[in-house]
């Protein structure tokens, strides 16, 4: 992208480079907003096109912006029935948030994906209702991981054995229902501290 930008700047008349750069930088933001509008208007296919373009144009260093685009891409894919792509986008959105944290590796990604699928599978609509909900669930899973990764019983286990253990970990998520999920809950579920997280079975 940056090499392409250099080529564009070389071809521009003197004095208009900064205006052109500003135009390029604003384009992906406009595409993101258009994507959101199409998504909220139930035009998921058009939303997907705008969001994909926003992803391509957004600077790599803008990790939080890329994370937001990924979240809405996931929503667009889910609305179109592409569940695997939706889960992958939501996972990538979370990984982008943690991109500068050296503690998060392949095991963190596996643990997050397992718990993400558990949470969404328990919802009737099987999708997030908002970016704020996604952020909250990410933080709950991240908090759980901060203790799980220090579990002594995992020492000496290979990756598949560790994943089996990760699947046995049960986080008591709050129950968040929206009109899409049917009748609203009588109040939100309590967020249980990680000390009460349970393992359904042994590590193997």
C-alpha positions, 0 to 999 in steps of 0.5 A: 500500500505504501509503495503504491502511495509513493507512485501516486505522489510521484505522478501528482502535480506539485502542491497537491500531495497533502490534499491527495493524502487527506483524501485517501485517508478519509476514504476508508473512514467513509467506506466504514460508515457506509458499510455500517449504514448498509448493514443497519439497513439490512443491505448486507451484501452492499455492506460487505463490499464497502467494509472489504474496501475499508479494510484494504484502505485502512493503514496497517498501524491503525489496529483499533480501526482495523479491529472495528472494521473486522467486527462489522465485517463479521456482522455482514458475513453472519447476516449473509449466512457465512458463519465460519467467515463471521467467527474468523472476522470476530476472532481477528478483531480480538487479535488486533486489539491484542496485537502489541501484547507479547503474552498472546500466542497460538494458545490464546487464539485457540482459547479465545475461539473456543470460548467465542463459539461457546458464547455465540452458540448459546444465543438464539441469533448466534451473533453480537448485538453491538460492538460494546457486547463484543468488547465485553466478551473479549475482556471476559475471555481475556481475563479468564485466559490470564489465569488459565495460561498459568495452569500447572497441570498443562505443563508437558501437554501438547497443543491438542491436549491443551485445547481439550482442556480449554474446551473444558473451561466454562466461563459463566457469561452474562446473558444478553438478549436482544429483540432478535433473540426472542423475548427479552430476559428479565434482567441481565445475568450476573457476571461471575468472577473467574474464581468460580470458572469450572472445568467440566472434566479433566485435561485429557 
